Amino acid sequence: MRNRSLAQRDYPLVIIGGGILGVTLAYLLSLKYQDRQIVVLETEADVAQHSSRRNTGVLHRPFYLDPETKARFARCAEQSYHLWKKLAQTVPGTPWLPCGTLEVAIDESQLPSLATYKDWSLKNGMKEYEVDLFDAEKLAQKFPHIKAPGAVFVVTDTSVDFQNMTQSLRDRAMAQGVHFLFRMPITGISEGDQEVFLHSKTAQTDLKAGIVINCSGAGSLNLAQQLGMGRNHCNVFFRGDYWEVDAGIRDWFGANIYSVPRFKEFPFLDPHWVRRAASGLVEIGPTAIPVPTPTSYDGVNLWDWKHFMQTPPTENKWKLLKNSTFLSLAVSEWRGAILKSHLAKRMRQFIPELRGGHLTYRGLSGIRASLVDESGHFVSEAQEYWGRRSLHIVNYNSPGATGAPAFAADLFRTLLKKGWLDGLKPRTDKVESFWDIETLLKEDPVNLPEPLGTQG
Ligand SMILES: Cc1cc2nc3c(=O)[nH]c(=O)nc-3n(C[C@H](O)[C@H](O)[C@H](O)COP(=O)(O)OP(=O)(O)OC[C@H]3O[C@@H](n4cnc5c(N)ncnc54)[C@H](O)[C@@H]3O)c2cc1C
């Protein structure tokens, strides 16, 4: 559709953002509602151009997610694993590499975390056989290139290609009448009692929507703040760089290799050994380098930093900068960005033979937008801000790609309960799908966190 026709076209339901979450939600809605009532507005020329493409590509089993503090991500990861598996079995050519993940304790002090992971895996609904505890001896036998006092091996962790999965859902949503408008960055939003007005610099006139679901990733907070929500929070951006490893050492491990995080309150992890499902390559990454914008993929400049530091609320960022642990971790990440030998050195804590020379080409970097509250602390779960006729999903970070189908189903159920979908015309035909929408809509969400900034 050309931009000009926007003047005549109002949509009952608009989704902002064609990442994995927005597209999955559009697909689920298309299974229940008639054609041409749902539109996805996306800044880029296609879906999944940011986090949903630029990620580690691991379909995470929820063994490492605290069932209390990460309840929602854990439940969504558990439910979604089975949904993605069904999609991969049904759609020919979907990359699916069930290589497993080994998560190592770097030193003795981390050994209790491994037992905790086993406990969490069962509490989060995983099966006993999925998580195996390795002591140093078993580890040396099975993974001779690793040196560590212990590890957990998660047999069902799977390498996938989330961009490919998003594209599969895009194709099916389009076939079922969802409209996608690309190169349509939404820069302004306002709400009335009956409709939401959206402004885009590329459209000739404002677009009117019955309701709006804002799934625009790093862009979500800005739009919510225009409506007065989430104004005491800010985003801090971290770039994750990856390096391809030399072909000669690719078969050191058949699995993904992670280490137990040392600083759980910060979004810094030691980089992982990652098997790419689509290309067959192995990469080391990601780093977590602070950057000033959600698209600082290739470099940063002082102007962007100045703008970042001056954008309100500024106190959150200053409080974070006064945290000495945060600062020293950030400096270490920057050193890793400049010197690949520094990155290799960090990995040598558990892969002693790895050298900077083993890292050959740069992979595709991704950027995470992490929400920081007014005390300068990182917010751990995704947040929902409810407006009068709009819903905004903020801080939807890892394992967000893994959990997208269940998270989208949660949103669908809540929208139904609130009566926000009452104006949409239901389908009269039955649509074939690899997911049973009736079952997804029946399952009641459990342990939902209280949404922040609820207005209606
Ligand atoms: C380095 C890295 C590694 C990760 N690894 C994993 C992993 O292994 N496993 C996992 O499960 N998760 C992983 N994640 C997390 C996962 O990728 C994200 O949680 C997920 O992709 C978020 O999807 P999304 O649809 O919310 O956001 P996005 O994919 O960012 O999509 C948002 C979309 O909105 C569009 N947009 C933004 N602003 C506007 C606007 N104003 N108007 C219109 N459109 C707009 C953007 O162009 C974009 O296409 C990783 C993330 C990163 C950054």
The ligand as a MOL file (V3000), in Angstrom:
LIG
                    3D

  0  0  0     0  0            999 V3000
M  V30 BEGIN CTAB
M  V30 COUNTS 53 58 0 0 0
M  V30 BEGIN ATOM
M  V30 1 C 23.0150 -9.3280 21.4530 0
M  V30 2 C 21.7000 -9.9960 21.7600 0
M  V30 3 C 21.6370 -11.3920 21.9150 0
M  V30 4 C 20.4110 -11.9970 22.2100 0
M  V30 5 N 20.3480 -13.3660 22.2620 0
M  V30 6 C 19.1540 -13.9850 22.4620 0
M  V30 7 C 19.0540 -15.4070 22.4250 0
M  V30 8 O 20.0090 -16.1290 22.1720 0
M  V30 9 N 17.8390 -15.9710 22.6940 0
M  V30 10 C 16.7310 -15.1920 22.9630 0
M  V30 11 O 15.6520 -15.7530 23.2100 0
M  V30 12 N 16.8010 -13.8410 22.9740 0
M  V30 13 C 17.9780 -13.2310 22.7020 0
M  V30 14 N 18.0530 -11.8540 22.6980 0
M  V30 15 C 16.8430 -11.0870 22.9740 0
M  V30 16 C 15.9150 -11.0690 21.7810 0
M  V30 17 O 16.6400 -10.9110 20.5850 0
M  V30 18 C 14.8850 -9.9380 21.9700 0
M  V30 19 O 14.2440 -10.1100 23.2160 0
M  V30 20 C 13.8200 -9.9350 20.8800 0
M  V30 21 O 14.3730 -10.0200 19.5940 0
M  V30 22 C 12.9800 -8.6620 21.0040 0
M  V30 23 O 12.0200 -8.6680 19.9830 0
M  V30 24 P 11.1320 -7.3850 19.7180 0
M  V30 25 O 10.2000 -7.7560 18.6270 0
M  V30 26 O 10.5680 -6.9100 20.9960 0
M  V30 27 O 12.1800 -6.2360 19.3000 0
M  V30 28 P 12.9480 -5.9390 17.9310 0
M  V30 29 O 13.4200 -7.1640 17.2490 0
M  V30 30 O 13.9740 -4.9130 18.2540 0
M  V30 31 O 11.8190 -5.3120 17.0240 0
M  V30 32 C 11.3120 -4.0260 17.2150 0
M  V30 33 C 10.9760 -3.4710 15.8490 0
M  V30 34 O 10.3450 -2.2100 16.0060 0
M  V30 35 C 10.8240 -1.3450 14.9890 0
M  V30 36 N 10.6500 0.0250 15.4780 0
M  V30 37 C 11.3330 0.6480 16.4780 0
M  V30 38 N 10.8440 1.8830 16.6800 0
M  V30 39 C 9.8420 2.0540 15.7860 0
M  V30 40 C 8.9500 3.1220 15.5050 0
M  V30 41 N 9.0060 4.2630 16.2030 0
M  V30 42 N 8.0430 2.9690 14.5090 0
M  V30 43 C 7.9640 1.8010 13.7990 0
M  V30 44 N 8.7980 0.7420 14.0360 0
M  V30 45 C 9.7060 0.8630 15.0190 0
M  V30 46 C 12.2760 -1.7390 14.8020 0
M  V30 47 O 12.7380 -1.3680 13.5050 0
M  V30 48 C 12.2050 -3.2500 14.9960 0
M  V30 49 O 12.0340 -3.9460 13.7730 0
M  V30 50 C 19.2520 -11.2180 22.3730 0
M  V30 51 C 19.3020 -9.8240 22.2030 0
M  V30 52 C 20.5130 -9.2090 21.8800 0
M  V30 53 C 20.5370 -7.7350 21.6500 0
M  V30 END ATOM
M  V30 BEGIN BOND
M  V30 1 1 1 2
M  V30 2 1 2 3
M  V30 3 2 2 52
M  V30 4 2 3 4
M  V30 5 1 4 5
M  V30 6 1 4 50
M  V30 7 2 5 6
M  V30 8 1 6 7
M  V30 9 1 6 13
M  V30 10 2 7 8
M  V30 11 1 7 9
M  V30 12 1 9 10
M  V30 13 2 10 11
M  V30 14 1 10 12
M  V30 15 2 12 13
M  V30 16 1 13 14
M  V30 17 1 14 15
M  V30 18 1 14 50
M  V30 19 1 15 16
M  V30 20 1 16 17
M  V30 21 1 16 18
M  V30 22 1 18 19
M  V30 23 1 18 20
M  V30 24 1 20 21
M  V30 25 1 20 22
M  V30 26 1 22 23
M  V30 27 1 23 24
M  V30 28 2 24 25
M  V30 29 1 24 26
M  V30 30 1 24 27
M  V30 31 1 27 28
M  V30 32 2 28 29
M  V30 33 1 28 30
M  V30 34 1 28 31
M  V30 35 1 31 32
M  V30 36 1 32 33
M  V30 37 1 33 34
M  V30 38 1 33 48
M  V30 39 1 34 35
M  V30 40 1 35 36
M  V30 41 1 35 46
M  V30 42 1 36 37
M  V30 43 1 36 45
M  V30 44 2 37 38
M  V30 45 1 38 39
M  V30 46 1 39 40
M  V30 47 2 39 45
M  V30 48 1 40 41
M  V30 49 2 40 42
M  V30 50 1 42 43
M  V30 51 2 43 44
M  V30 52 1 44 45
M  V30 53 1 46 47
M  V30 54 1 46 48
M  V30 55 1 48 49
M  V30 56 2 50 51
M  V30 57 1 51 52
M  V30 58 1 52 53
M  V30 END BOND
M  V30 END CTAB
M  END
